């Protein structure tokens, strides 16, 4: 059996994560709480830390929030780049000048 370090493990997991997750059901369950919490705090710009493959960020962006996703695993933060490229996020995600407190009302 092959032994992987944590970075290799999570890089491989990122490739299969969306196949293993029923995102339609998960988002149907989780988004009402997220929206209620964000609306309660009048947040419209949201940073999804540890975004994984970015489905929460994407779903919130589709509902009118300005979102960005970032993740410590390089394979995962492609979602954040998709959001930036679609014009729904201020990005950039890997630029050290980027500071979440200047761009977002809330992080989750």
C-alpha positions as CSV (number, residue, x, y, z in Angstrom):
1,X,0.0,0.0,0.0
2,X,1.3,3.5,-0.9
3,X,1.9,5.9,1.9
4,X,1.0,9.5,1.3
5,X,1.9,12.6,3.2
6,X,-0.9,14.9,4.1
7,X,-0.5,17.2,1.1
8,X,-0.6,14.4,-1.3
9,X,-3.6,12.9,0.4
10,X,-5.6,16.1,0.3
11,X,-4.6,16.8,-3.3
12,X,-6.0,13.4,-4.3
13,X,-9.1,13.8,-2.1
14,X,-9.8,17.2,-3.9
15,X,-10.1,15.4,-7.2
16,X,-12.7,13.0,-5.9
17,X,-14.5,15.1,-3.3
18,X,-17.3,16.4,-5.5
19,X,-18.1,12.8,-6.6
20,X,-18.3,11.7,-3.0
21,X,-20.6,14.5,-1.8
22,X,-24.3,15.0,-2.6
23,X,-24.0,18.8,-3.0
24,X,-27.6,19.3,-3.9
25,X,-28.8,17.8,-0.5
26,X,-26.0,19.3,1.5
27,X,-26.5,22.8,0.2
28,X,-30.3,22.5,0.7
29,X,-29.6,21.7,4.3
30,X,-26.8,24.2,5.0
31,X,-27.6,27.3,2.9
32,X,-30.7,28.5,4.8
33,X,-28.6,28.7,8.0
34,X,-25.7,30.4,6.2
35,X,-28.1,33.0,4.5
36,X,-29.9,33.7,7.8
37,X,-26.7,34.3,9.6
38,X,-25.2,36.5,6.8
39,X,-28.4,38.5,6.5
40,X,-28.6,38.9,10.2
41,X,-25.2,40.6,10.1
42,X,-26.0,42.5,6.9
43,X,-23.0,40.8,5.2
44,X,-22.9,40.8,1.4
45,X,-19.2,40.1,0.9
46,X,-18.2,36.7,2.2
47,X,-14.9,34.9,2.4
48,X,-15.2,31.1,2.5
49,X,-12.1,29.9,4.3
50,X,-11.2,26.3,3.9
51,X,-13.6,26.3,0.9
52,X,-12.6,22.9,-0.4
53,X,-13.9,22.7,-4.0
54,X,-16.0,25.9,-3.5
55,X,-19.6,24.9,-3.7
56,X,-20.7,27.0,-0.7
57,X,-19.1,30.1,-2.3
58,X,-20.6,29.4,-5.6
59,X,-24.1,28.8,-4.2
60,X,-23.9,32.1,-2.2
61,X,-22.6,34.0,-5.3
62,X,-25.6,32.7,-7.2
63,X,-27.8,34.2,-4.5
64,X,-26.2,37.7,-4.9
65,X,-23.4,37.6,-2.4
66,X,-19.9,38.6,-3.4
67,X,-17.9,35.6,-2.4
68,X,-14.4,34.2,-2.5
69,X,-13.1,30.9,-1.6
70,X,-9.6,30.0,-0.4
71,X,-8.1,26.8,0.8
72,X,-4.7,25.8,2.1
73,X,-4.6,22.9,-0.3
74,X,-3.5,24.2,-3.8
75,X,-5.8,21.8,-5.5
76,X,-8.8,23.1,-3.7
77,X,-8.5,26.8,-4.2
78,X,-9.2,26.5,-7.9
79,X,-12.8,27.2,-6.8
80,X,-11.7,30.6,-5.6
81,X,-10.0,31.3,-8.9
82,X,-13.2,30.4,-10.7
83,X,-15.2,32.9,-8.6
84,X,-12.7,35.6,-9.3
85,X,-12.6,34.8,-13.1
86,X,-16.4,34.9,-13.1
87,X,-16.4,38.4,-11.7
88,X,-18.1,37.4,-8.4
89,X,-15.1,37.9,-6.2
90,X,-12.5,40.5,-5.5
91,X,-9.6,38.0,-5.4
92,X,-6.6,37.6,-5.8
93,X,-6.2,34.6,-3.6
94,X,-2.5,34.0,-3.6
95,X,-1.4,37.7,-3.6
96,X,0.1,38.7,-0.2
97,X,-1.4,42.2,-0.6
98,X,-4.8,40.6,-0.4
99,X,-6.3,41.2,3.0
100,X,-9.7,39.6,3.9
101,X,-10.6,42.3,6.4
102,X,-10.5,45.0,3.7
103,X,-12.7,43.0,1.3
104,X,-15.3,41.0,3.3
105,X,-18.0,41.6,5.9
106,X,-17.8,38.0,7.2
107,X,-15.9,34.8,6.8
108,X,-17.2,31.3,7.4
